[in-house]
């Protein structure tokens, strides 16, 4: 099943600009990255929930491998904890312990909740269908890949390599 959205394969100039993340809190950073900070680097945005089996067993380990393999000045891996279910179980305190126990050291943002138990702000604005979701953003801030579900490491690596090869 093809889990990609329309951005894949789009001409770079036709790809939409990534909207800003709507963040309630950041983990693993002293100064949160801004969109301006990320221009010039490819970004891998891994959207997850800590109680999502696909995230825990595939998405987050994949993000950790990306952060380990690619230099951070070329590829910035960012996690987005986007809670759309089991709100009471996935608090910031639980997330902080989860990140520590799983040795997740790349920046992780907490999607801004809507306050009513519905879809969080970034998930709604970006049109995420669930978790895990992987979004690849090119050096100019354009969404070049928006995938949902488990994605093959080799395919993700090839897509990132192609974006890096485009140059500044």
mmCIF file of the C-alpha atoms, coordinates in Angstrom:
data_MODEL
# 
_entry.id   MODEL 
# 
loop_
_atom_site.group_PDB 
_atom_site.id 
_atom_site.type_symbol 
_atom_site.label_atom_id 
_atom_site.label_alt_id 
_atom_site.label_comp_id 
_atom_site.label_asym_id 
_atom_site.label_entity_id 
_atom_site.label_seq_id 
_atom_site.pdbx_PDB_ins_code 
_atom_site.Cartn_x 
_atom_site.Cartn_y 
_atom_site.Cartn_z 
_atom_site.occupancy 
_atom_site.B_iso_or_equiv 
_atom_site.pdbx_formal_charge 
_atom_site.auth_seq_id 
_atom_site.auth_comp_id 
_atom_site.auth_asym_id 
_atom_site.auth_atom_id 
_atom_site.pdbx_PDB_model_num 
ATOM 1   C CA . UNK A 1 1   ? 0.000   0.000  0.000  1.00 0.00 ? 1   UNK A CA 1 
ATOM 2   C CA . UNK A 1 2   ? 1.352   3.390  -0.961 1.00 0.00 ? 2   UNK A CA 1 
ATOM 3   C CA . UNK A 1 3   ? 1.263   5.629  2.093  1.00 0.00 ? 3   UNK A CA 1 
ATOM 4   C CA . UNK A 1 4   ? 2.746   8.715  0.494  1.00 0.00 ? 4   UNK A CA 1 
ATOM 5   C CA . UNK A 1 5   ? 0.909   11.917 -0.234 1.00 0.00 ? 5   UNK A CA 1 
ATOM 6   C CA . UNK A 1 6   ? 0.972   14.223 -3.212 1.00 0.00 ? 6   UNK A CA 1 
ATOM 7   C CA . UNK A 1 7   ? 4.227   16.001 -2.300 1.00 0.00 ? 7   UNK A CA 1 
ATOM 8   C CA . UNK A 1 8   ? 6.400   13.028 -3.277 1.00 0.00 ? 8   UNK A CA 1 
ATOM 9   C CA . UNK A 1 9   ? 7.963   13.487 -6.657 1.00 0.00 ? 9   UNK A CA 1 
ATOM 10  C CA . UNK A 1 10  ? 6.676   17.037 -7.009 1.00 0.00 ? 10  UNK A CA 1 
ATOM 11  C CA . UNK A 1 11  ? 8.984   19.494 -8.666 1.00 0.00 ? 11  UNK A CA 1 
ATOM 12  C CA . UNK A 1 12  ? 10.870  21.307 -5.909 1.00 0.00 ? 12  UNK A CA 1 
ATOM 13  C CA . UNK A 1 13  ? 9.420   24.711 -6.828 1.00 0.00 ? 13  UNK A CA 1 
ATOM 14  C CA . UNK A 1 14  ? 5.870   23.283 -6.753 1.00 0.00 ? 14  UNK A CA 1 
ATOM 15  C CA . UNK A 1 15  ? 6.238   21.762 -3.274 1.00 0.00 ? 15  UNK A CA 1 
ATOM 16  C CA . UNK A 1 16  ? 4.415   23.677 -0.522 1.00 0.00 ? 16  UNK A CA 1 
ATOM 17  C CA . UNK A 1 17  ? 6.319   25.506 2.185  1.00 0.00 ? 17  UNK A CA 1 
ATOM 18  C CA . UNK A 1 18  ? 6.175   23.829 5.572  1.00 0.00 ? 18  UNK A CA 1 
ATOM 19  C CA . UNK A 1 19  ? 3.922   25.768 7.930  1.00 0.00 ? 19  UNK A CA 1 
ATOM 20  C CA . UNK A 1 20  ? 5.293   26.542 11.390 1.00 0.00 ? 20  UNK A CA 1 
ATOM 21  C CA . UNK A 1 21  ? 4.978   23.917 14.091 1.00 0.00 ? 21  UNK A CA 1 
ATOM 22  C CA . UNK A 1 22  ? 2.557   24.852 16.860 1.00 0.00 ? 22  UNK A CA 1 
ATOM 23  C CA . UNK A 1 23  ? 4.491   23.809 19.950 1.00 0.00 ? 23  UNK A CA 1 
ATOM 24  C CA . UNK A 1 24  ? 3.447   23.698 23.600 1.00 0.00 ? 24  UNK A CA 1 
ATOM 25  C CA . UNK A 1 25  ? 6.876   22.597 24.858 1.00 0.00 ? 25  UNK A CA 1 
ATOM 26  C CA . UNK A 1 26  ? 10.298  21.429 23.657 1.00 0.00 ? 26  UNK A CA 1 
ATOM 27  C CA . UNK A 1 27  ? 12.539  18.670 25.011 1.00 0.00 ? 27  UNK A CA 1 
ATOM 28  C CA . UNK A 1 28  ? 16.262  18.064 24.409 1.00 0.00 ? 28  UNK A CA 1 
ATOM 29  C CA . UNK A 1 29  ? 17.064  21.657 23.427 1.00 0.00 ? 29  UNK A CA 1 
ATOM 30  C CA . UNK A 1 30  ? 18.117  24.769 25.291 1.00 0.00 ? 30  UNK A CA 1 
ATOM 31  C CA . UNK A 1 31  ? 16.968  27.006 22.441 1.00 0.00 ? 31  UNK A CA 1 
ATOM 32  C CA . UNK A 1 32  ? 14.150  25.666 20.234 1.00 0.00 ? 32  UNK A CA 1 
ATOM 33  C CA . UNK A 1 33  ? 14.961  25.653 16.511 1.00 0.00 ? 33  UNK A CA 1 
ATOM 34  C CA . UNK A 1 34  ? 13.090  28.186 14.404 1.00 0.00 ? 34  UNK A CA 1 
ATOM 35  C CA . UNK A 1 35  ? 12.228  27.881 10.731 1.00 0.00 ? 35  UNK A CA 1 
ATOM 36  C CA . UNK A 1 36  ? 14.941  30.433 10.003 1.00 0.00 ? 36  UNK A CA 1 
ATOM 37  C CA . UNK A 1 37  ? 17.479  28.255 11.875 1.00 0.00 ? 37  UNK A CA 1 
ATOM 38  C CA . UNK A 1 38  ? 16.579  25.292 9.661  1.00 0.00 ? 38  UNK A CA 1 
ATOM 39  C CA . UNK A 1 39  ? 16.949  26.981 6.271  1.00 0.00 ? 39  UNK A CA 1 
ATOM 40  C CA . UNK A 1 40  ? 19.899  25.391 4.515  1.00 0.00 ? 40  UNK A CA 1 
ATOM 41  C CA . UNK A 1 41  ? 19.387  21.994 6.184  1.00 0.00 ? 41  UNK A CA 1 
ATOM 42  C CA . UNK A 1 42  ? 17.149  19.105 5.280  1.00 0.00 ? 42  UNK A CA 1 
ATOM 43  C CA . UNK A 1 43  ? 14.664  18.334 8.066  1.00 0.00 ? 43  UNK A CA 1 
ATOM 44  C CA . UNK A 1 44  ? 13.230  14.935 8.975  1.00 0.00 ? 44  UNK A CA 1 
ATOM 45  C CA . UNK A 1 45  ? 10.125  15.513 11.098 1.00 0.00 ? 45  UNK A CA 1 
ATOM 46  C CA . UNK A 1 46  ? 9.014   12.323 12.847 1.00 0.00 ? 46  UNK A CA 1 
ATOM 47  C CA . UNK A 1 47  ? 5.508   12.622 14.259 1.00 0.00 ? 47  UNK A CA 1 
ATOM 48  C CA . UNK A 1 48  ? 4.755   10.123 17.019 1.00 0.00 ? 48  UNK A CA 1 
ATOM 49  C CA . UNK A 1 49  ? 2.827   9.203  20.132 1.00 0.00 ? 49  UNK A CA 1 
ATOM 50  C CA . UNK A 1 50  ? 4.626   7.387  22.915 1.00 0.00 ? 50  UNK A CA 1 
ATOM 51  C CA . UNK A 1 51  ? 1.844   4.749  23.142 1.00 0.00 ? 51  UNK A CA 1 
ATOM 52  C CA . UNK A 1 52  ? 1.843   4.053  19.385 1.00 0.00 ? 52  UNK A CA 1 
ATOM 53  C CA . UNK A 1 53  ? 3.411   0.626  18.693 1.00 0.00 ? 53  UNK A CA 1 
ATOM 54  C CA . UNK A 1 54  ? 4.453   1.603  15.149 1.00 0.00 ? 54  UNK A CA 1 
ATOM 55  C CA . UNK A 1 55  ? 6.185   4.667  16.555 1.00 0.00 ? 55  UNK A CA 1 
ATOM 56  C CA . UNK A 1 56  ? 7.949   2.825  19.365 1.00 0.00 ? 56  UNK A CA 1 
ATOM 57  C CA . UNK A 1 57  ? 9.086   -0.149 17.281 1.00 0.00 ? 57  UNK A CA 1 
ATOM 58  C CA . UNK A 1 58  ? 9.799   1.530  13.959 1.00 0.00 ? 58  UNK A CA 1 
ATOM 59  C CA . UNK A 1 59  ? 9.403   5.315  13.657 1.00 0.00 ? 59  UNK A CA 1 
ATOM 60  C CA . UNK A 1 60  ? 11.456  6.466  16.631 1.00 0.00 ? 60  UNK A CA 1 
ATOM 61  C CA . UNK A 1 61  ? 14.271  3.944  16.134 1.00 0.00 ? 61  UNK A CA 1 
ATOM 62  C CA . UNK A 1 62  ? 14.412  5.065  12.495 1.00 0.00 ? 62  UNK A CA 1 
ATOM 63  C CA . UNK A 1 63  ? 14.618  8.710  13.614 1.00 0.00 ? 63  UNK A CA 1 
ATOM 64  C CA . UNK A 1 64  ? 17.410  7.801  16.039 1.00 0.00 ? 64  UNK A CA 1 
ATOM 65  C CA . UNK A 1 65  ? 19.344  6.090  13.237 1.00 0.00 ? 65  UNK A CA 1 
ATOM 66  C CA . UNK A 1 66  ? 18.915  9.145  10.999 1.00 0.00 ? 66  UNK A CA 1 
ATOM 67  C CA . UNK A 1 67  ? 20.175  11.447 13.757 1.00 0.00 ? 67  UNK A CA 1 
ATOM 68  C CA . UNK A 1 68  ? 23.173  9.170  14.316 1.00 0.00 ? 68  UNK A CA 1 
ATOM 69  C CA . UNK A 1 69  ? 24.084  8.631  10.644 1.00 0.00 ? 69  UNK A CA 1 
ATOM 70  C CA . UNK A 1 70  ? 23.655  12.099 9.130  1.00 0.00 ? 70  UNK A CA 1 
ATOM 71  C CA . UNK A 1 71  ? 25.541  15.149 10.448 1.00 0.00 ? 71  UNK A CA 1 
ATOM 72  C CA . UNK A 1 72  ? 23.169  17.615 12.119 1.00 0.00 ? 72  UNK A CA 1 
ATOM 73  C CA . UNK A 1 73  ? 24.425  20.502 9.978  1.00 0.00 ? 73  UNK A CA 1 
ATOM 74  C CA . UNK A 1 74  ? 23.060  18.633 6.914  1.00 0.00 ? 74  UNK A CA 1 
ATOM 75  C CA . UNK A 1 75  ? 19.988  16.850 8.365  1.00 0.00 ? 75  UNK A CA 1 
ATOM 76  C CA . UNK A 1 76  ? 18.058  18.036 11.383 1.00 0.00 ? 76  UNK A CA 1 
ATOM 77  C CA . UNK A 1 77  ? 15.888  15.338 12.927 1.00 0.00 ? 77  UNK A CA 1 
ATOM 78  C CA . UNK A 1 78  ? 12.972  16.692 14.947 1.00 0.00 ? 78  UNK A CA 1 
ATOM 79  C CA . UNK A 1 79  ? 10.369  14.684 16.816 1.00 0.00 ? 79  UNK A CA 1 
ATOM 80  C CA . UNK A 1 80  ? 6.801   15.927 17.223 1.00 0.00 ? 80  UNK A CA 1 
ATOM 81  C CA . UNK A 1 81  ? 4.762   14.282 19.967 1.00 0.00 ? 81  UNK A CA 1 
ATOM 82  C CA . UNK A 1 82  ? 1.257   14.769 18.606 1.00 0.00 ? 82  UNK A CA 1 
ATOM 83  C CA . UNK A 1 83  ? -1.344  13.306 20.974 1.00 0.00 ? 83  UNK A CA 1 
ATOM 84  C CA . UNK A 1 84  ? -4.759  12.662 19.434 1.00 0.00 ? 84  UNK A CA 1 
ATOM 85  C CA . UNK A 1 85  ? -5.906  9.861  21.771 1.00 0.00 ? 85  UNK A CA 1 
ATOM 86  C CA . UNK A 1 86  ? -5.305  8.714  25.367 1.00 0.00 ? 86  UNK A CA 1 
ATOM 87  C CA . UNK A 1 87  ? -4.596  12.314 26.351 1.00 0.00 ? 87  UNK A CA 1 
ATOM 88  C CA . UNK A 1 88  ? -4.553  11.654 30.107 1.00 0.00 ? 88  UNK A CA 1 
ATOM 89  C CA . UNK A 1 89  ? -1.902  8.926  29.754 1.00 0.00 ? 89  UNK A CA 1 
ATOM 90  C CA . UNK A 1 90  ? 0.570   10.906 27.617 1.00 0.00 ? 90  UNK A CA 1 
ATOM 91  C CA . UNK A 1 91  ? 1.568   13.836 29.770 1.00 0.00 ? 91  UNK A CA 1 
ATOM 92  C CA . UNK A 1 92  ? 4.769   15.837 29.532 1.00 0.00 ? 92  UNK A CA 1 
ATOM 93  C CA . UNK A 1 93  ? 6.106   14.054 32.626 1.00 0.00 ? 93  UNK A CA 1 
ATOM 94  C CA . UNK A 1 94  ? 5.543   10.648 31.015 1.00 0.00 ? 94  UNK A CA 1 
ATOM 95  C CA . UNK A 1 95  ? 7.042   11.865 27.726 1.00 0.00 ? 95  UNK A CA 1 
ATOM 96  C CA . UNK A 1 96  ? 10.136  13.201 29.490 1.00 0.00 ? 96  UNK A CA 1 
ATOM 97  C CA . UNK A 1 97  ? 10.717  9.822  31.157 1.00 0.00 ? 97  UNK A CA 1 
ATOM 98  C CA . UNK A 1 98  ? 10.056  8.011  27.857 1.00 0.00 ? 98  UNK A CA 1 
ATOM 99  C CA . UNK A 1 99  ? 12.611  10.145 26.006 1.00 0.00 ? 99  UNK A CA 1 
ATOM 100 C CA . UNK A 1 100 ? 15.187  9.564  28.741 1.00 0.00 ? 100 UNK A CA 1 
ATOM 101 C CA . UNK A 1 101 ? 14.608  5.806  28.981 1.00 0.00 ? 101 UNK A CA 1 
ATOM 102 C CA . UNK A 1 102 ? 14.764  5.390  25.197 1.00 0.00 ? 102 UNK A CA 1 
ATOM 103 C CA . UNK A 1 103 ? 17.824  7.652  24.866 1.00 0.00 ? 103 UNK A CA 1 
ATOM 104 C CA . UNK A 1 104 ? 16.127  9.952  22.383 1.00 0.00 ? 104 UNK A CA 1 
ATOM 105 C CA . UNK A 1 105 ? 18.404  12.966 22.197 1.00 0.00 ? 105 UNK A CA 1 
ATOM 106 C CA . UNK A 1 106 ? 17.217  14.869 19.105 1.00 0.00 ? 106 UNK A CA 1 
ATOM 107 C CA . UNK A 1 107 ? 14.869  17.845 19.631 1.00 0.00 ? 107 UNK A CA 1 
ATOM 108 C CA . UNK A 1 108 ? 11.287  16.847 20.420 1.00 0.00 ? 108 UNK A CA 1 
ATOM 109 C CA . UNK A 1 109 ? 8.364   19.262 20.304 1.00 0.00 ? 109 UNK A CA 1 
ATOM 110 C CA . UNK A 1 110 ? 4.992   18.695 21.933 1.00 0.00 ? 110 UNK A CA 1 
ATOM 111 C CA . UNK A 1 111 ? 2.170   19.551 19.527 1.00 0.00 ? 111 UNK A CA 1 
ATOM 112 C CA . UNK A 1 112 ? -0.125  22.224 20.970 1.00 0.00 ? 112 UNK A CA 1 
ATOM 113 C CA . UNK A 1 113 ? -3.304  20.527 22.246 1.00 0.00 ? 113 UNK A CA 1 
ATOM 114 C CA . UNK A 1 114 ? -6.668  21.975 21.336 1.00 0.00 ? 114 UNK A CA 1 
ATOM 115 C CA . UNK A 1 115 ? -7.796  21.802 24.981 1.00 0.00 ? 115 UNK A CA 1 
ATOM 116 C CA . UNK A 1 116 ? -10.877 19.753 24.105 1.00 0.00 ? 116 UNK A CA 1 
ATOM 117 C CA . UNK A 1 117 ? -9.332  16.314 23.604 1.00 0.00 ? 117 UNK A CA 1 
ATOM 118 C CA . UNK A 1 118 ? -9.357  16.616 19.820 1.00 0.00 ? 118 UNK A CA 1 
ATOM 119 C CA . UNK A 1 119 ? -6.627  16.861 17.212 1.00 0.00 ? 119 UNK A CA 1 
ATOM 120 C CA . UNK A 1 120 ? -3.617  18.930 18.234 1.00 0.00 ? 120 UNK A CA 1 
ATOM 121 C CA . UNK A 1 121 ? -2.860  22.111 16.292 1.00 0.00 ? 121 UNK A CA 1 
ATOM 122 C CA . UNK A 1 122 ? 0.050   21.009 14.070 1.00 0.00 ? 122 UNK A CA 1 
ATOM 123 C CA . UNK A 1 123 ? -1.584  17.654 13.283 1.00 0.00 ? 123 UNK A CA 1 
ATOM 124 C CA . UNK A 1 124 ? -4.739  19.441 12.143 1.00 0.00 ? 124 UNK A CA 1 
ATOM 125 C CA . UNK A 1 125 ? -2.936  22.208 10.226 1.00 0.00 ? 125 UNK A CA 1 
ATOM 126 C CA . UNK A 1 126 ? -0.521  19.876 8.420  1.00 0.00 ? 126 UNK A CA 1 
ATOM 127 C CA . UNK A 1 127 ? -3.157  17.212 7.685  1.00 0.00 ? 127 UNK A CA 1 
ATOM 128 C CA . UNK A 1 128 ? -1.454  14.319 9.482  1.00 0.00 ? 128 UNK A CA 1 
ATOM 129 C CA . UNK A 1 129 ? -3.549  11.130 9.300  1.00 0.00 ? 129 UNK A CA 1 
ATOM 130 C CA . UNK A 1 130 ? -2.009  9.538  12.376 1.00 0.00 ? 130 UNK A CA 1 
ATOM 131 C CA . UNK A 1 131 ? 1.272   8.224  13.690 1.00 0.00 ? 131 UNK A CA 1 
ATOM 132 C CA . UNK A 1 132 ? 3.941   7.456  12.783 1.00 0.00 ? 132 UNK A CA 1 
ATOM 133 C CA . UNK A 1 133 ? 4.258   10.141 10.136 1.00 0.00 ? 133 UNK A CA 1 
ATOM 134 C CA . UNK A 1 134 ? 7.477   11.205 8.435  1.00 0.00 ? 134 UNK A CA 1 
ATOM 135 C CA . UNK A 1 135 ? 7.811   14.570 6.721  1.00 0.00 ? 135 UNK A CA 1 
ATOM 136 C CA . UNK A 1 136 ? 10.954  15.484 4.796  1.00 0.00 ? 136 UNK A CA 1 
ATOM 137 C CA . UNK A 1 137 ? 11.539  19.192 4.282  1.00 0.00 ? 137 UNK A CA 1 
ATOM 138 C CA . UNK A 1 138 ? 14.147  20.463 1.828  1.00 0.00 ? 138 UNK A CA 1 
ATOM 139 C CA . UNK A 1 139 ? 16.776  23.136 2.445  1.00 0.00 ? 139 UNK A CA 1 
ATOM 140 C CA . UNK A 1 140 ? 14.382  25.875 1.317  1.00 0.00 ? 140 UNK A CA 1 
ATOM 141 C CA . UNK A 1 141 ? 11.678  24.792 3.786  1.00 0.00 ? 141 UNK A CA 1 
ATOM 142 C CA . UNK A 1 142 ? 9.426   22.961 1.291  1.00 0.00 ? 142 UNK A CA 1 
ATOM 143 C CA . UNK A 1 143 ? 7.637   19.713 2.086  1.00 0.00 ? 143 UNK A CA 1 
ATOM 144 C CA . UNK A 1 144 ? 9.058   17.113 -0.278 1.00 0.00 ? 144 UNK A CA 1 
ATOM 145 C CA . UNK A 1 145 ? 7.751   13.929 1.348  1.00 0.00 ? 145 UNK A CA 1 
ATOM 146 C CA . UNK A 1 146 ? 4.802   13.322 3.640  1.00 0.00 ? 146 UNK A CA 1 
ATOM 147 C CA . UNK A 1 147 ? 4.491   9.659  4.560  1.00 0.00 ? 147 UNK A CA 1 
ATOM 148 C CA . UNK A 1 148 ? 2.202   7.828  6.929  1.00 0.00 ? 148 UNK A CA 1 
ATOM 149 C CA . UNK A 1 149 ? 2.947   4.503  8.580  1.00 0.00 ? 149 UNK A CA 1 
ATOM 150 C CA . UNK A 1 150 ? 6.070   2.397  8.562  1.00 0.00 ? 150 UNK A CA 1 
ATOM 151 C CA . UNK A 1 151 ? 8.585   3.442  5.916  1.00 0.00 ? 151 UNK A CA 1 
ATOM 152 C CA . UNK A 1 152 ? 11.519  1.442  4.655  1.00 0.00 ? 152 UNK A CA 1 
ATOM 153 C CA . UNK A 1 153 ? 14.901  2.679  5.925  1.00 0.00 ? 153 UNK A CA 1 
ATOM 154 C CA . UNK A 1 154 ? 16.528  2.360  2.525  1.00 0.00 ? 154 UNK A CA 1 
ATOM 155 C CA . UNK A 1 155 ? 13.800  4.394  0.817  1.00 0.00 ? 155 UNK A CA 1 
ATOM 156 C CA . UNK A 1 156 ? 13.983  7.097  3.498  1.00 0.00 ? 156 UNK A CA 1 
ATOM 157 C CA . UNK A 1 157 ? 17.787  7.219  3.258  1.00 0.00 ? 157 UNK A CA 1 
ATOM 158 C CA . UNK A 1 158 ? 17.605  7.502  -0.538 1.00 0.00 ? 158 UNK A CA 1 
ATOM 159 C CA . UNK A 1 159 ? 15.066  10.327 -0.299 1.00 0.00 ? 159 UNK A CA 1 
ATOM 160 C CA . UNK A 1 160 ? 17.233  12.199 2.202  1.00 0.00 ? 160 UNK A CA 1 
ATOM 161 C CA . UNK A 1 161 ? 20.325  11.596 0.052  1.00 0.00 ? 161 UNK A CA 1 
ATOM 162 C CA . UNK A 1 162 ? 18.519  13.055 -2.969 1.00 0.00 ? 162 UNK A CA 1 
ATOM 163 C CA . UNK A 1 163 ? 17.517  16.151 -0.995 1.00 0.00 ? 163 UNK A CA 1 
ATOM 164 C CA . UNK A 1 164 ? 21.066  16.592 0.300  1.00 0.00 ? 164 UNK A CA 1 
ATOM 165 C CA . UNK A 1 165 ? 22.429  16.210 -3.224 1.00 0.00 ? 165 UNK A CA 1 
ATOM 166 C CA . UNK A 1 166 ? 20.285  19.129 -4.411 1.00 0.00 ? 166 UNK A CA 1 
ATOM 167 C CA . UNK A 1 167 ? 22.619  21.453 -2.568 1.00 0.00 ? 167 UNK A CA 1 
ATOM 168 C CA . UNK A 1 168 ? 21.743  24.820 -1.090 1.00 0.00 ? 168 UNK A CA 1 
# 
